[in-house]
Amino acid sequence: MAEPVNVGVLLFVAYRAMEQRVLDALGTAGFDITPAQARIFQRIGPHGTRLSELAEQAQVTKQTAGFLVDQLERAGYARRGPDPADARARLVHIAERGHRAGEIAAAVVAEVEAEWAGHIGARRLTQLRDTLARLREITDPYI
């Protein structure tokens, strides 16, 4: 009998399937964004986020995060601006093109979640979301 697949792998497989659907839809709509760029982009907060925080949350070096933000900025998805709380610091913000891409991504996520609900049932999907939110309390230091 085959060993059961560990929960981490199961979560990763589901995440990657959703991520690929989002990236495919973005590509079809003319938004060319890589998985690495997306992982930085999705961590930009509504009021901007410091580069060091993006690096920490994405678990990459500050240099890598800076490189990816440079790419996002050149493509029009992000912009840098002053941090009103610290004149020496800068924040990364989502630019207008990034907001448009985010709307498409959110629609695809909703579509995928609806498909998952259709497959496992709305109640189970709600339980899964609640369970994962509880696990996030002990696994995500950035909440």
N, C-alpha and C positions, 0 to 999 in steps of 0.2 A: 504494500500500500504506500502511496506517495505521502511524503511529509506535508502537513498543511503549510500553506504559504503564510509567512508572518504578516502581521497587521500593517507594519510599515511599508512593505512591498505592495500590499493591496491598496493602501492609501496613495502611494506614489503612482501606481498604474492608473487609478481613477483620475488623479490630478493631471497626469500627463495627457490622458485622453481629452480632458476638458481643455487643457492648455493648447493642444494641437488644433482642436476645433476653433478656438478663439483666434489663434494665429492664422489659420487657413481663411477664416472669414475676413480678418483684417487685410490679409494679402489680396483677396478677391476684391475688396473695397478700395484697394490702392494704398493701403497703409503697410509699408514694409518694415516690420519690427522683428527682431530676433528674440529667441527665448531669454537670452541673457539681458537684453534691453528691457524686455517685459518684466523680468523679475525685479529690476531696479525701478522701472516706471510705476508698477503697482504699489510701491511703498512710498511714493510721494504723497504727502498729506495734503489736505485741502487748503492749508495755509502755508504750504511750502515745507521743505525738510532740508536740513543740513546734509551735505555730502557725507560727512563722517557717520551720520545716523543711517543714511541709505546703505553705506558700505557694511555697517554693523548688522543691520536687519537682513541684508541679502547675503551675509556671511562671505563677503569678498574684501579684498584689500581696498584701501582708500584710493589707490592708484587705478585699480580696475573699475571701481565705481565712477571715478572721474572720467575715465576713458569712455565708459558707457553713457554717462550724462553728456559728454561732448558729442557723442553720436546722436543721442536723442535731441540735443539742442540743434545740431546742424540739420536734422530732419524735420524740425519744427514741432516736436512733441513736448519739449520741455524748454524752460528758460531759467536763467539764473537772475536773482535780484538781491538787493540788500536785505539783511535781517533787521527788522525794526527794533528787536530787543538787544542787538549787539552790532554796532557800526563796523566792527572788524570782520564779521561773519557774513556769509552769503547763503541764501536759500535757493533750493531748486523747486520750481513751480511747474505745474502742468500748463502748457501753452494751449491755445485754441485748437490747434490740430490734434493735440493730445486728448482734449476733451471730446472731440468728435470720434476719435478712435475708441476712447473709453465707453462711449455710448454704444458702439457696435459690440464691443467686448461684453458689456453688461447684458445686451440682448441675447448673445450667444450663450452666456452662462445661464440665463433664465431658461433658454430653450433646452439646454443639456439637463438642467435640473428637472424640468418638466418630463423629459424622456426618462430620466432615472426614476421619477415618481411613478411614471407609467409602468416601469419594469418591476419595481420593488414595492410600490404602493406609497401613497402620500404619507400615511402614518409612519411607515418605516423610514422614509426620507427625513421626516421631522425628527424622529428619534435619533437618526444618524447625525443630523445637524446639531441637535442638543448634546449628544454625547461628545462630538468633536469640539463643540464650544466649551464643554466642561474640561476636556483634555487640554485645550488651549490654555486654560487657567494655570496649568503646571508645566506647559511646554513652550509657551511664547513669552519671553521676557519683555516684549515690546508693547504689550497691551496695557 
